[in-house]
Amino acid sequence: MRAALAAAALSLLAAGAAAQPAATPALLAASAPSSFGHYQPPRQFTGQVTQSFYVPMRDGTRLAVLVARPAVGGKAAEGRFPVIWHHSLSATQQPGDGVGPRAGGFVTMPGLTDHGYVVVQVARRGNGQSFGTMRGYHDRNEAQDAYELIEWLASQPWSNGMVGQYGCSNTGDAAMHAMTVGAPHLKAVFAGCFSWNKYDAMRRGGIFAQWGTGPTRTIEQDMAAKPVDGDEGKVMLRAAAEQHQRGVPLFDVWKALPYRDSFSPQLQSTFWAEGSASSYQPQIVRSGIPLYVVGGWRDELRDQGLIARMNIPGARILIGDWLHCQNDGFALVEEAHRFFDRYLKGIDTGIDRDEPVHYYVTGANQWRATSQWPLPQARQTEFTLGARGIAAGSQPKAALNQSFAVDYGVTCKEGGAGSTVQPCHLPGQGLSLPGKVLSAPVEVTGHPLADVWIAADTPDANLFLYLEDVAPDGTVRVVTEGRLKASLRKLGEAPWALPGLPWHRAFAEDAQPLQPGVPVRLQFDLMPTSYVFAKGHRIQITLTGSDHRERARDQAAQPARITLISDPARPSRVSLPIVQP
């Protein structure tokens, strides 16, 4: 079945151009200079009016909608406009009301009404002011809602039928799922920090160490939302909040799904598959909808956007040195405006002539563009772990057989919390293996790979591996990371394209418990990065058996110590994509 799906997807990829219109109308000239991250055409409007109300879905569930329209003299402007919408957690307009789009990121998208767009917020069922009950996260109910909403938006008297969608994090996922349903009027999607495959994103390496288990709110928290117009007494808001409580908290659902094929009795579904955009790759490809992906090198989902781009013809991506859904120092909405003007208004903003990948190089502090990812000039360079640290080459300079203690009480206040939580280097925790002092800067851009041998005395163990930058003063910065549950080490062939990464099917039948003291080989990827290690610094690898972000630890995967082995018969290595000068 999976092989057939993969073959069908590859066939669609090869014929991707056929999904596009046979003839493209002549584009209109842009009214202002346009380049990557820079686009400031004159404003057409300086006012905005909003209206909120409920729209019933096919099953009678009422979803809350907030419509922001361009205005003149305090009244909605006459005429029909393209629509940009957000399938959100609340129909309350986001922070940034009245702030020009240059000033911020996703939260200031409603400012595009100044440029002749209608911008709409819709609370997903079971959230915000909307009625209904969440069933997991991004299920097919929500996807079908998206279809109905897109077609409803296209039919409104203030709409010209051209609909775009945007979102980041859970609303980025919602935008991706909207691409799966074949809505005729969806013409462009601008999505950030989403999951391509839910299991790989939320159970990375088979380990429950992700922040995101979605919205779980009390009635009192839901009642704090601004009600729709006409419900100032919050009667309907209260009724909606009570319906929300019927949903099963995602934390409880996800901790009970340790394998990719785990069945959820609460949701009556193998939900990692149902909730993954990757499961609907053929439908996404068939739609031919232009997609622009946004990511950040310090976001836990950064690999997901790059993988999605590989599997969706014509998709483009930008990745900055950002945390989750942030865009410090970059006019994100100007770039979104370029994208939507091209595909919703037919304006030649030059975006078609840009390279499809823009990425920021941390350390070099510059944006670069490329037509290929992984970069052809980035060569995977092996570093072997040994008793004297790490060194270039495929064999250890000195054999290593060293155990380290695992502390399951680790905390890291500096790592933050929530969607922007970061990995931490904790001195004395795990095993740190430094390299030599660098005589020249080293740029690592791409996907590092790990291939290590370990042993433990428990049926399972969680292994975390951090790529770190050690400054001359001893300060340590985690650059990127990878992880794998030892029992899920069996390699498989992914049903979608990957940038040369090992992949683990992680079905229940694939689990291979550890035998006490018997070495096993773990092969896994580290999340992608673009980072320059400065001259005089050291590249360091740290391995631990626990992480401050872990949740609901598996009792079988808590060894007191883990042993790392690296010798001529079982060399442990890390491969770094080093850009050649």
Steps between C-alpha positions, in 0.01 A plus 500: 500500500773748600707410195198560278436837663864597460494398132183700443655803667816473291288476186321816600830670578626416153183635346475799733500747214183339367316616812561863399279691258597451136523874441598768751339843458737791453616637835443857609798725568589555865444854628813497719845337505478138608772267627544236767365646826437843347166605352320824589245596234286806577210437732162496333307543824570637846193374681364162604161380621434165666198282558476169685228237481438125475502287183336154517684197366352191331421335837349815651810590704535878509847644446589852607625728223657848514507687170731802461430709190665806346310815595450854378357760736418236759297289258596182317647578158285415201607223266631146513843412635722195534469331840775377732384287790638338815358175643583594856429422865296818542301738281629792704726703278860443595727751675626763264169668411579819317870422470643518149603166350868601492511508879443134572435147395200271480309692767492814284364331188161671549674826407489384138149645479690825426609338174162384378453166673223369721665317793295242688557316829306178566511313832533129433228276637541438871707817542454865586148627435411208271272218599586132467758270651860444397574148386873476533694759303447574130260215436295461185208685659716814509621439146142471374413817690782670310347394169161640593649824634716559193206457268281715728765776499520485122125551467461808721401835344829660615711217351629470144537121542879499542578351842834464676578353840770565757600361837786402726541215747164325544343741250783423258396136528140607439609680182683189379192286559291751304719408200386137526127545433489629143329832572476663153539857624812454717775662295799548735623389845759675722576262790763495773638263764263209430536124504530303177464174690350517847692205641838624379423847632333422831668169587836582347716189523210324671553717811233716661707814552306760305323803643196490273198308618259762381238712671347367821296766677251531782156653456625806686790542256266465202265756653782757495475516120323791334155380388364547150294809427155480660612261776620764743340303784717201400206260492613332178863518611409308816311234304797461264746476792296220655509303175879540487534306825385179332830474316775267621813694607770449239762425764299195605449395138860540389670336796293189421629485140865388525519352150429643157221244451354532852120503505324759714189356670390854596512616136433165332786561261869436434527868563862570412402411144161671496643828630807510271518705182741235367214251485332717237805580288333388173204730564729794584705446185188461287364833627791695348451769768810723540654454845744726686651346816651695791734347757758583764834340584402499869155351446435133578314458169765640266568172323130454426477802271808395303361149456161636396666715235679194359166327452290785360599622151558874476498564876739760636641550848677758715675414827642762735690479828170504685300331770158352432286731281729797553663719236739738677658751264307386195189660348308173473168652399666691218616164366154351552356804321732436201379139493128575526516788251654260250249217541182681607534822298717391208767764569856436385682540832804311373448218747488245217854594405639463853686188602255268682709473818615795713690423819685704762854399593546551873850623576551637150184704569378508143216372286581267212289351225524170316309288252603175670470353847710332632769735367719336236804676650434355848692174532418252773820479705544224755621564853567192711439497875793372701668504839674829414185672369385532139728505197453499125510152349308174497691322778559610861849626587464319832233239580223606734286295736364741753181509700329810629233551763150607402328763714121492461453805718661742255354848472606801296342835576713661230341273239167673537162337466211459261537531126842666517664253742862424415745215570761569767860407563516409868861474623574161648198334344564219252822462303660793315759439228672815368695537179821690443517878497398621154772674302241650263123551499289193414153533349252219559190534282261210459406186690762346734483123545579277798613135490585383852528183705361481853413245765278511811365260760130581445262391220519848351684832515448847362809654343538874441792632297587871486730677254661783698724803456758549775641854518856573624358606838328163539148623420298226329220559251279220369489541121268211418394161629373152421346219701388139477331243719733200483222242458381680185838493326387277210543687172232517233420671171297818535181528289607854400821665381766582760828693466719192554384431855457169685133429572335272753159354428450460877203264480430292810637190323828682430590541868824322594559497878855533625682205654700589813850613404463408130609787267250621239540740209286817490482699175304823496505857375552823685270787414632724222700814563707766329772609740858623489736375773749784547877471492631417846180314598451125534232272356367275776265203517309436823292189564243463778227256596249765604388849406317769694223501234401135550143426601337179618825302505483132413593303814675236288729765350666625817842339536720631779791510256556481124823378344637654179719269291735608221769264377621368161221240485228738622601858425267771627487797267326829430490632144484877449398672174798735472484767232821509302668844491 
